[in-house]
Amino acid sequence: MRHLTPALAAAVLTLAAGSAAKAEEGMWTFDNFPIARANRTLGTNIDQAWLDRVRLSSVKFGGCSAGLVSAEGLVMTNNHCVATCVANLSTQEINYAETGFTPRSREEELKCPGGTAEILTDITDVTQRMHAAGAGLTGQAFTRARDAEAGRIEQEACAGDPNKRCQVVTLYRGGQFKLYTYRKYSDVRLAWAPEDRAATFGGDLDNFSFPRFAIDAAFIRLYEDGRPAQTPVHFKWNADRPVEGTPVFVSGSPGATQRLLTQDQLFSVRDVVLPMDQLIASELRGRLIRYSEEGERQAFEAMDPIVSIENTYKRGLGRMRALTDANFMRMKAEQEADFRARAEAGAGANNPWTTLSAVQPILRESYPAYALLEGGTGIGTTPVGGGSQLFLWARTLVRGAQERAKPSAERLPEYADSRLAGVQSGLFAERPVYPGLEQVRMEWWLSKTREWLTVDSPNVRALLGNESPEQLSARLIEGTSLGDPAVRRALWEGGLAAIEASDDPLIQYLLRIQEPTRAVRADWEEKVQAPTDRASEQLAALRFQTYGDTVYPDATGTLRLTYGRIEGTDVPGQRFGAFTTFAGLWDRATGAAPFDVAPRLLAARDRIDGSTVLNMAVSSDTIGGSSGSPVVNAAGEIVGANFDSTVLTQRNAYGYDRNVNRSVIVTTGAVTTALRDVYGMQHLVEELGVR
């Protein structure tokens, strides 16, 4: 791990697009963290050893973040990060979302189906190899050559070790490539989760806002060889009352930012990607709500999906507001103008801004088909197949069989040898499947695809044939046996011959639509992705020439460290103090949803000190994916977990604004109170070292 020199860390830091960075700006990689600048800004005294401890105590859990808090594999994350695990372990008769999951010993901790957790152990620069792989190539040949080289690098580093995962990470949109090596845990068990209402008090009305009154926390435990993992490096638990103005650091895996996009690229996101994603997501939300109203069973099945789609929609709304904010877009334009003025003279004949501008009309025309038929990976949020788990399993089985018949270097990157273990883990997991809910998702996807691509589209004809969305989705979901993990395993292990011989209607359907859907993907890679990646690599080179490597890259779902202070805000539309308390929760409660207090929490009211800080606001630079991120003080002690941000903070996807940027944190004090005084989890309290 490289340590920044004092001179480098003290250099003038800039937004990658061109303007001076704010003091607390940046989702920094751990091998390029500005130690001196952070210490100077916060008055702290962290060093490389501190960084290493934080890195090795930080955990990636699915699409969320988390932190180790004991020497025996105990990990704190958010309750909403374990919601799928809770749903998978629940039944209508025993619904842990309603009761909370409160095992009295480790023996009662239950395995999260398909759950995996990872700790970043090493970072290696592989930029030279990746750039050499694509040298002189264009179009899909460029994309596939780079994908193949990434697969080779990952296989070389992790081959034969089931406890490791290797990932080639793209940074600075192609300016750098790093090999991230993780210690992987495939046995992850739920150790505690509160009642859902305790974690989601205020519901969608309070989502992406502050003040908040939510115990959005949960514990999982890492296991190896059937026993709790030994994790001597971990965060020390600090449940002291937080103090406003205290410096804190947030270590997590933020999903994706688009701060390095050009103005033309941002216009495409604003005008095409976000509007489409928002419109069709709102209809899915409506269909799920309608389904939930059909009965108690349907309400149980749709609970987690509704929360998820509401979260996605509200996040998109915040981003649309940013891109339609004239002042914000003017700031972005000024940053780009400054960058171009400094760098364009060195761009040469192949001006990357010109190239990216020329790609946008193609992207705008191609995006609907790509998003609906391939999922818009890395750009939008539209789920292919409507997010139907049965559909996704069928696609994995069919494509996996077709791709594994080829040499690893010639496959789609997600099926390279280095990534097959992860594919199998998800495919073989024993998860409950609800046919009614699956049909709602499939029917929605087929109907919206027909609507957006039009009835006369060859792709729509290939998708529907002579059936309606209602008929086709019913036939496929009712007839499939892919809900049985033994069936999925047999098909996977049987390879292409077993797939082609299968009479499962969903398998046969996926076989039928491979040609048109693969063609859409190939067209996108050739005309959009490849020229975009090429031009972005050129922009990165110009950025480094102009500003050096003292800029931070866009977030990529990989581990980052950011910092700030505990504080509220005082700007129009967002005025609040730094803290909320349990007394504030009681005051906000009305007894009617969504402001009804969880029953077990309400029953413990007399045992809870009302002045205990429940949630706090922090000025750190975070984005979606940061959920569950450990919030750490300068001593390296955990003082909370990030679980949300304000709606104005969603502009963080495109640029940092310290005036409005606030992360929302559940405090360790609140979690301690919940464990000890509400849910009777004394064995966890003792494990955390609380006296």
Salt bridges, closest charged atoms under 4 A:
GLU24 OE1 - ARG658 NE 3.20
ASP31 OD2 - LYS178 NZ 2.63
ASP52 OD1 - ARG55 NH2 3.46
GLU72 OE1 - ARG106 NH2 2.78
GLU109 OE1 - ARG221 NE 2.97
GLU118 OE2 - ARG165 NE 2.40
GLU149 OE2 - ARG129 NE 2.80
GLU149 OE1 - ARG152 NH2 2.87
GLU154 OE2 - ARG419 NH2 2.79
GLU156 OE1 - ARG129 NH1 2.93
ASP187 OD2 - ARG189 NH2 2.90
ASP206 OD1 - ARG588 NH2 2.97
ASP216 OD2 - HIS80 ND1 2.75
GLU224 OE1 - ARG183 NH2 2.41
ASP271 OD1 - ARG270 NE 2.77
ASP271 OD2 - ARG364 NH2 3.14
GLU283 OE2 - ARG287 NH2 3.01
GLU283 OE1 - LYS448 NZ 2.72
GLU301 OE2 - ARG297 NH1 3.03
GLU310 OE2 - ARG285 NH2 3.12
ASP325 OD2 - ARG651 NH2 3.30
ASP338 OD2 - ARG342 NE 2.91
GLU344 OE2 - ARG340 NH2 2.69
GLU374 OE1 - ARG395 NH1 3.83
GLU374 OE2 - ARG399 NH2 2.57
GLU374 OE1 - ARG521 NH1 3.77
GLU403 OE2 - LYS406 NZ 2.94
GLU403 OE2 - ARG518 NH1 2.81
GLU414 OE2 - ARG521 NH1 2.79
ASP417 OD1 - ARG411 NH1 2.77
GLU443 OE2 - ARG287 NH1 3.61
GLU451 OE1 - LYS448 NZ 2.76
ASP456 OD1 - ARG461 NH2 3.71
GLU467 OE1 - ARG475 NH2 2.90
GLU493 OE2 - ARG489 NH1 3.50
ASP523 OD1 - LYS527 NZ 3.00
GLU525 OE1 - ARG144 NH2 3.03
GLU525 OE2 - ARG521 NE 3.18
GLU537 OE2 - HIS131 NE2 3.89
GLU537 OE1 - ARG146 NH1 2.61
ASP549 OD2 - ARG2 NH2 3.44
ASP554 OD2 - ARG173 NE 2.98
GLU567 OE2 - ARG658 NH2 2.55
GLU567 OE1 - ARG662 NH2 3.37
ASP570 OD1 - ARG575 NE 2.70
ASP596 OD1 - ARG197 NE 3.22
ASP621 OD1 - ARG259 NH2 2.67
ASP644 OD2 - ARG212 NH1 2.41
ASP657 OD2 - ARG651 NH1 3.79
ASP677 OD1 - ARG676 NE 3.16
GLU687 OE1 - ARG106 NH2 3.52
GLU687 OE2 - ARG221 NH1 2.79
